[in-house]
Amino acid sequence: MEYYNYIKSLHLIFVITWFAGLFYIPRLFVYQIEAFHKPSPEKEILGKQLKLMAKRLWFIITWPSAVLATIFAIWLLILIPSWLEQGWMHVKLSFVVLLFIYHFKTHVYYKQLQNDMVKVTSNFMRLWNEGATFILFAVVFLVILKNSINWIFGVLGIVVLGIILMLGFKIYKRIREKNPEA
């Protein structure tokens, strides 16, 4: 078990890089969607560059990080199978399933935008960008508190933060409408 902390560290590193990718890719999608509605040649120039950036982020950082975080998580559960008997771990694994659903749906958006299929608005994508944040808050509180009930306070905190972000989003949208360069 002397290598337990190495496995745990690697798991945490890849969780962090996975979330970094999940935080940044919707922001690139916002820019891709907005570039799609610009006139030529700006549309083509920006679209090509943003597609390349998204492709590199998605396949060089985000997907490998998701796979490696999962491998190291399974390894940790093999080393300490008693975690699977604890309520907080059941709730955490539920959020991990939710994270994978979020990841796969984000992959659908990625493929659509790579094929110039714009099916959502940039405003929707700004909201979508907050999904990973909610999951992260819940998982961190679960792992730190190791309590299947107290994580609710963390999620309630992120809901309040979400409301504040939504208000900020609305204010920012009004500012952008008045000054498109903002």
Secondary structure, 3 states (H helix, E strand, C coil): CCCHHHHHHHHHHHHHHHHHHHHHHHHHHHHHHHHHCCCCCHHHHHHHHHHHHHHHHHHHHHHHHHHHHHHHHHHHHHHCHHHHHCHHHHHHHHHHHHHHHHHHHHHHHHHHHHCCCCCCCHHHHHHHCCHHHHHHHHHHHHHHHCCCCCHHHHHHHHHHHHHHHHHHHHHHHHHHHHCCCC
